[in-house]
Amino acid sequence: MDSASESVRRWGWKSDLPHFYGTEPRVIRLSLASFVHDAGDAQVRAWDDAIPWLQLECRELVRCEDSARTYTAILEYELPRESRRPDVIVLENGTVVVLELKGRSEPTRADLDQVAAYARDLRCYHAECATRPVFPVLVPTRMRGAAREADGVKIAGPDGLHRLLLECTRAAPGAPLSPEAFLRPDAYAPLPSLVRAARDLFAKEPLPSVKRARAATDPAVERIKAIAHEAAATSTRRLVLLTGVPGSGKTLVGLRLVHAGFLDDLAVARDGGRPSAPAVFLSGNGPLVEVLQDALANAGGGGKVFVRGVKDYVKQYSRRRALVPPEHLLVFDEAQRAWDAAHVARQHGQDAAMARSEPEHFVEFAARIPGWCVVVGLIGTGQEIHAGEHGGLVQWRRAVEGCGNPAEWTVHAPAGVEGVFAGSAVRTCWEPTLNLDTELRFHAARNLHEFVERFLADGSPARAASHGASLWSEGYRLLVVRDLEAACHYARQRFEGDPGARYGMLASSKAKDLVGHGVNNAYVATRFPVGPWYNARPDDPRSCCQLTDVVTEFSAQGLELDLSILAWGSDLLLEAGRWTARYSGKTRHVADTLGLRRNVYRVLLTRGREGTVIYVPRDSRYDETFAALLDNGARSFGA
């Protein structure tokens, strides 16, 4: 085995095929064990069982195809920046084959999805795999007989593996892929989760440069940077509204603006003191703030240096009129959820007649800042889930129009917002770069938000079927079960051996009958620290991966898991082809209960980056909803 860079290698074994099958199995196993430091007895036994027959199959492949002598076998390759390891990768002529070995006679749903995800991520994020076929191959080690295929995954027992590898190499002959090129650390750049990206930002590490992610978000970041510099140079005030579909990277754009050093040259001294902070990131999403602060606590200040809550910010500056914010750029995350004046009055104990909406407060705070200022509102669609959040973007128009000097403000927004400002005297600039229309959270599944929108709309039973089928073909797993334990077993098996994975159980806060179906989403039961729920290791009792504690929409919005288990509740059910919220009970200060429940499920259905397993209780009231999920592309498994 090539021993170069042993201290930083990301694989347990690497060699050409003749060297692999010509090496004593014990030597290979020791090399694997020296790399996988936490390998238990079961893992060692699995290696001892698999290495001899893998060597035999590789020898047979070379006998059948002489050029296979130059092929490379890589065992226990650890994906950069992750802890996942495909069992074997074979670099052939023009193709990459990903092998996952399982000690059973038949594959499970989780087995198929695991190896399919490995292949998908190599295609999406590995520079050397972008133009080459990548074949996912599942090897149930107790299986015998002819190879077959299921959901794009090739399945073969040990005795037929060499024939399958031969089939793959002849399917797309091409230039060999060298192991040096494949194993370059910068060749693989996975899109980080929000929390991991924030950690990287604040540790001054570069974010992974996924081509699709950069293409989708860099223009917005660059344009807002330019607007801030224009405002500073001209001593003017700007309102920037950045819109985007769920999972398109709006929050990451805000975090980058504030913490990646783009605006450091705009910091100025105030009253002879130290230079002011150029920007601040604020969120009205309490759980998001808690999770980020928990993740970043070790970086200083309990993580509060990096992200702050909108409510506390409003409280601080609204009660002290002479207090001037030290920042010049204020980022308001999820600005579509800004509270209206009535809700601000209720929450802050103000006189309703004198109360202002949160947008009005922010425009007024910004007007106190000397010289120049920029307020950036990050706008999602269809995600208002609290009372008091239904004022919408028109609140931002009213805030600028009603301020002390509207003439000094310019609004920058995408053309889709034009209708909100129709007829307004406020200066506006319509900019296409301020709309993010590409989902980044869901890898290659570009149309998840469209599937969810179509499925939750009233209409024909198969209104989202084509989008559901597309999601499956793109690698996103949309599954539905009527057995809660089957859903939990799938999640544990799907991410077995991946300590970096996060999967957990979600439910609507208004689904009052779920407790009787094994999902404890009662109010008291869901009041726990959500920071450790998202961040703690899977073996930590506080971790989401324990599948004991349940989060509701209030602790899920703006956050993500690798896989979510969504317990569907009776608060939104199909009856005779139409959605009803009549079992949900009433929510105070909300006129459109059905619209609010739809928004809740828009959030809950879009939390999983890899997929969503929907648990539908065995109750006749749920039957139509279960059938509609199947009709629209979800697949069922288990009892």
N, C-alpha and C positions, 0 to 999 in steps of 0.2 A: 504494500500500500504506500502511496505517496505520503511522506511524512511532513511535507512543507507546511509551515504555519500551524503546527499541531495545537499550539496554545489557543488559537482563535478559530480552529476549524469548526464547521457547522455540520459535520457528518460523522457517522461512526465508522464507515468503511467506504473507500473509493478505489477502484482499479478497473483495468480492462477485463473482459470476460475470462480470457485464459488465466490471468493471474488470480481471479476470483475462484474459479473452480479448481485451480491447481494448488490452493493454499489449504493447510490443515484447518478444518472447521473450528477447532478450539482456538486457533490464533485469531480468526475472524470474530468469534464470540468475545474474546478478551478485548479486542479493539472496540467492539460495540459497547461493552460494559464500561470501558474507560471513558467513553463519551457520555453515555446515559448514566449519570452518577446515581440516580435514584432507582435504578432498575431493581425490581423485586425478584423473588424466586420464580414467580410465574412467567415473568418476561424472559428470564434466562432460559427457562425450560422451553419457551416458545422459540427462542433463537436456536437452541440445540436441536430442536425438532425440524426447523425450517431450513437451516443452512445446508445440510447435505442434499436435500432434494432440489433446492434452488441451484446448487452447483451442478447437479445432474442435468437439470433442464437447460442451463446455460451451455453446458458441454454439447447437448443435443442440438441446440440452436446453431452453434459454431459448425457442427458436423453438416447441418443442412444448408448453411449460408456462410461461406468462407469469410465474407467481409465482416461478419459479426465478431471476428477477432478484435476489431477496433472499437467495438461498442463498450460503453462504460456502465458499470453497476455501482450505484450509490445507495448505501443502506443507512437508514435512520438519518435522513437529511432533515435538518431543522430549518424551517422557513425563517428567513431573516426577520428580526424584530418580533418574532412570535415564538411559541413553544410547541407548535404542532410539528409532527414528524411523520411523513409518509414512510411506510416500511421499506420500500425499494423504489428507486427510480432507475430506469434503463434508458440511456441515451443511445438511440439507434441512428441509422441513416435518415436524416431529415425528420425524425419523429422523436417524441418523448413519451415514454410509457410509465405510468404511475401505478405501482402494485400495492395493494393493501391486503394483508393476510389475516384471515379470521379462522379460529379453531372450531369450525362447525361444518355441517354437511350442506346447509342451505343458508343463503344470505338473508339478513334482516333488512327492513326498511332503513334503519339507521346506518348499517354497513354500506348500502348503496349510496346513500346521501353523503356519507363521509368521504369516500373516495372520489365521488363526483365533485365535491367541493374542493378537494386538493387540485384536481385537474382544472377546474374553473379558475381558481386563484392563480395558478401558473399561467394560464392563458391571458388573464386580465392584467397581471402585475409583474410577470417576469419578462424582461426585455427580449431574452433569447427564445421565448416560447410564443411571442406575439404572432409570428408568421409560420409557425410549425404546428402540425397536428399534435395534440396532447391526448393520449388515450387513457382513460381511467379503467383499471382492471382490478376486479375483486377476485381473490383466491380463497374460497372456503377450503381449508386444508383437508377436510374429510370428504370432500365432494369427488365423485368419479363420473366419467361419462363425457359427452360432447359439450363443448363450450357453447354459451348462449349469450344473449344480450338483454338487458332490462334498463329502461330509462336512460339509454346512452352509455351504460356501464357494461363492459365486457366481463363475463363471468366464466372462470375456468378452474377446474381442480388442478392439483399439482402435476398430475400425469399428462395434462394437455397444455401446460403453460408454454413449452417451447414452440408448439404449433401456433399458438395465439401470438407470441412475440414475432414469429416469422410473418404472420399475416399482417401485423402492424407495420413492420419494416417495409414490406412490399406494397403496402397501401399508398405510401407517399415517399418514394425514394427521393433522396436529396443529399445535400452536402452534410457530412457528419457534424454534430454539435460537440465541440471539445468540452471536456470537464472544466477546464480553466475558465472558459467563457460562461458556462452554466453556473459555476460556483462563485463568480464575482459577487462580493457583498452588495454592490450597488445595482446588481442586475434585477433584484427583486425588491419592489417598493410597495408594500401593502398599504391601503388606505387606513389610517388609524381610527380608532374609535374616538369620540369626542374627548373623553377623559384622558386617553393616552396622548392625544394630540396636544392637549393643554399641558400635560406634564412635560412633553418635549419642548413646547414653546418656552415654558418658564425655566427650563434647564438650559435654555439657549442652544438647543439642538435643532438641526434643520428638520423640517417636516418631510416625510416621504413625498417624492415628486411623482405621484401617479399621473400619467399623462391626461387621463380623462378628468381627474380632479383639478389639476392645474388649469386645463383649458376652460373648465366651467367656472372657476372662482377667481383666478388671477385678474381677469379684466375688471371685476367689481372692486377688488382690493386696490388695484392701481388707480382706478377712477376716483375712489373715495379719498385716497392719498392725495391725488391731484386737487380735488375739491378743497381739502383741508389746507393745502399750501396756497391755493388761490385766495381762500378766505383770510389766511394770515397776511398775505401780501397786500390785500385790498382793504383790510379791516372791515370785513363784512360778516354777515351771519347766514348760515345755511341750514336747511333741513333736508337730510338725505333719507329717502325711503327705499330700502332694499327689499324686494319681494322674492319669494321662492317657494317651490313645492316642498313638501315635507322631505327631510333627508338630503336637501340640496347643498348644505354647508353654510347656511346663514350664520349660525352661531360661531362656527370656526372663522368665518370672515371677520366677525366682530372681535374675537379673541386675537386674531393676527393683527388687526389694526391697532389694538391697544397694547399688546405685549411683545410684538416682534421687532420693535425698534424703528418702525417706519416713520414715526413722527417725532423722534427724539430731537431733531434739529429745530423743532418748533417750540421747545420748552423755553420759557422766558422767566426772568426774575421778576418778582412782585414786591414792591415797596422795599427794594434793597435787599431782600432776602434771597433764599435759594431759588433756583429755577423751578417753576411750577411743573406739576405732572402734566404731560401733554394730553392724556386721555384716561377714561375710566370705563370699565365694562360693568353694566348694571342689568340685572334680570329680575323680572317679576315672578319667575319660576322658582319658588322656594326650594323644592327638591334639587333642581339643577345646581343652585347655589351651594346647597349642603353637600352634594356629591363632589363638586369641583373643589370646594374648600377642604373636604375630607381627603381627597386625593392629593392635594397640594399642601397639606398641613406641614409637612417636613421642610417645605421650602421657605417657611417663615410666616409669622403672623397668623398662624392657624389657617392659612390659605385665604384669609380675608383681604390680603393685599391685592389679590388677583381678580376677585369677583365679589361684587357686593349686591345686596338686595335692593330693589327699587323702593320698596315700602320704607325701609330705614332711611334711604337717601331723601325721599320726599318728606319724611317726618323731620329730618335734620334741617333742611333748608326752608321748609314752609313755615316753621315755627320761629325762625330767626331771619327776618327779612333783610337784615344788613349783611348776612353771611354770604360770602362770594365763593363759589366752587373754585378749587385750585386748578381744575382741568379746563382745557379748551375744547376737547372733543368728548361728547357724552354718547356712549353706545347703549341704546335701550333694546335689549333682546326681547323678542316676542312682543313687539310694540302693538300688534293688532289686539293684544289682550289688555291694553291699558285700561285702567278703571275710569268709568265715567264719574261725573261730579257727585252724583248721589251716593255712589259706593265709596268714594273717597271720604265723604262726610260721615258715613256709617262707620268706616274702619278707623278714622282718625278722630272721631268725636267732634266734628266741626259743625257749625251752623249750616244747614243745607242751603240756605239762601246765599251764603258767602263762599261755599265750597267751589273748588276748581277741579277739573278733570286732571288726570296725570299728565296728558299732553300739555295742557295749559300750564301746569306747574313746571314742566321741563323747559318750555319756551321761556317762561319767566325767569327760571334759574339761569338759563343761558344768556338772557339779556343782561344779567348782572356782571357777566364776565367781561373784563375790559378788552378792548381791541377787536377781537374776533371770536367766533365760536362755530362749532358744527354739532348738530344733534343728528345722530344716525339711528333710525328706527328699523329694526330687522322684523320683517313682516311675513308671517306664515299665513296659510289660507285654511279656513274651515277648522280652526283649532280652538275656538273660544269655548271653554268648558266650565268657567265659573260665572256666577251671577256678577253683573256689573261689567262684563267684558264685551257687550254687544254694541257698543258705540261705534266700533269700527274705525276705518281710516278717516272718516269725516271729522272725528274729534281732532285730528292733527290739523286739518284745514281750519277749523274754528279756532284752534289755539293760536295759529299764526295770524289769522285775520283779526282776532280780538286782542292781540298784544299791544303794547304801548306804541310801537313803531313798525307796522307791517312792511313799510317800504324798504326797510333795511334787510329784509329776509329774501332769500331765493330758495325755492323748493326744487330739489333734484329727485326725479322718480322715473320709473319705467312707464311706457305709454299705457300700460294696462291700468294705471292709476288715474289717467287723464280725466275720466268721468267724475271722479271725486272732486276735482278742482275746477270743473266746468263752470264758467262764469265768474270765477274768482279774480279779484284784482291783484292777487299775490303773484309775483314773478315766478315762472316755472320753467324748468328745463327737462325735456323728456329724453331719457337716456336708456337705450336698450341693454347696456351692460349691467344695469341695476336690477335685472331680473334673472334669477337662477332657476333654470327649468330642467336641470339634469339631476336625477337622484344619485347621490354618491353613497348614501348609507347602505344601499342594497346591491353593491357590486354591479353585476351586469343586468339586474332586474330593473330596467329603466321605467317600467310602467306600473309600478305597484300603486302609486297614488291614483292613477287612472282606474285601475281595477277596483280599488276601495271606493272611489267616487261613484263609479257605475253600480257597484254592488249595493251601496247604501241608498241609491236613488230609487224612487218608485218607478216601475216599468215592467217590461216583460221578464219572465223568470230567468232567461239566459242572457241578460243584458251585459254581463261582464265575462261571458264564457271565453271569448277569444283572448281577452287580456289574461284570464286565469291560465289558459293553455300556454300563452307566451311566457308567463312567469316561470312555469315549470320547465319549459325548454331552455330558459336562460339560467337555470340553476337555483332559482328561489323555490324553497319548499313550502308549499301551502297545503297543510294537512288538517284533517278533521277526524276526531274520534269521539266515541260516546263512553269511553272508559278512561277515567282520570289517571289511573295507575299506568295504563298503556302509554299515555302521553308522557308521564314522568320517566318511565322506563326508556322510552325513545330518546329523550333528552340526555339522560345519563349515558346511554350506550353510544349515542351520536358523538359525544365529546369526551369519551373515555380516554384518559391519558393526556388530556389537554388542559393543564392547570390555568392557562390564560383565558379559557372560554368562560363566558357568563350566560347562563340561562336561568329563567325564573318565571314565576306565575303571576299573571295579571288578571284583573277583573274590574268591572265597573263598580263604582261606589254605590250605585242605586240598584244593583242586582241583589235584592234582599233575600232571595230564596237559595242562593248559591251555598250558604253555610250548610244547608241540609244535604247538599251534594258533595260535601268534602272540601269546599273552598271557603276558608274563613276570611271573608272580606268585610266583616263587621267593623264598624268605625273604630272601636277600641283596639281591635286586633291589628289594624293597619297603622296605628300610631307608634312607629318605632323609627330609630335612626336609619335613614335610607342611604347615608354615605357608605357604611360598611356593607349594606345589602348589595350595592353595586360593585364595591371595590375589594371586599375581602376575598381571600383565596377560597376556592370551592370547599375545602375541608373545614373552614371556619363556621361555627354554628350560626353566625350572623349572615352568612352569604346567601345570595339568591339561589345558588346552586343546591342548597339544602332542600329547596322546594317545600318549605314549611310556611314562611311568611309570604303574604300576598301584597302586592302594591296595586293601587288603583290609578285611574287616569291622572290624579293630582300628583302622584309621585313618579309618573312615567313620562309625562310630556317633556319633550326636549332631550330625553335620554334614550339609551339604546342597550340592547342585549344582542348576543350572537343569535340566540333563539328565544322566542317568547312562547309561553304556554298561556293562551288566552282562554279563560273560562267565560263562555258566552252566557249572558244573563237574561232574565225575563224582562228587563227594562227596555229592550229593543227586540221585538220579534216580528216575524212575518205572519200575517193573517190574511188569507185570500189574496195573496200577491202584493200586499201593501204593508209597510212598516207601521208598527204601533208602539207607543210608549205608555199605554194605559196601565201597565203593571208596575211602572217605575215609581209611582208616588209623585208628589209635587216638590218643586224646588222654589224656594222663595225668591221673589224679585225676578222671575224668569217668565216671559210671555210665551215663548215658543219651546215647550218642553221637548217635543219630538226633534226639533232642530238641534237642541242641546245634546240629546242622546246620540244623534247621528255624529255630532262632532266628537263625542267621547269615544265612539267606536272607530272613527277616523284615526284618532290618536292610538288606541289600543291595537289596531290592526297593522300599525306601521312602526312597531318598536323592535322587531327582530331583523338583524342584518342578514342572517343566513336563511331565516324562514320563520313561520308561525305555525304552531300546532293549536288548533282550536278545539277545545273540549266543549261539547254540547251535551248537557245532562239528558239522561233518559227520562223524558217527561213529554207527554203527547203534545203539549203546547209548543215544544221546540221542534217538532218533527218537520214542519214546513221550512224552518230556517236551516235545519241540517240538510234537507234535500236541496235547497237552493244553493248552499255552499258546494255540494257535489256537482250540481248542474253548471256551476260557474267556474269549475276548474280545480277545486280542492279535491284531494284524494284521501280516501279513508283507509285505515289499517287497524289492526287489533280486533279485540272482541266486539 
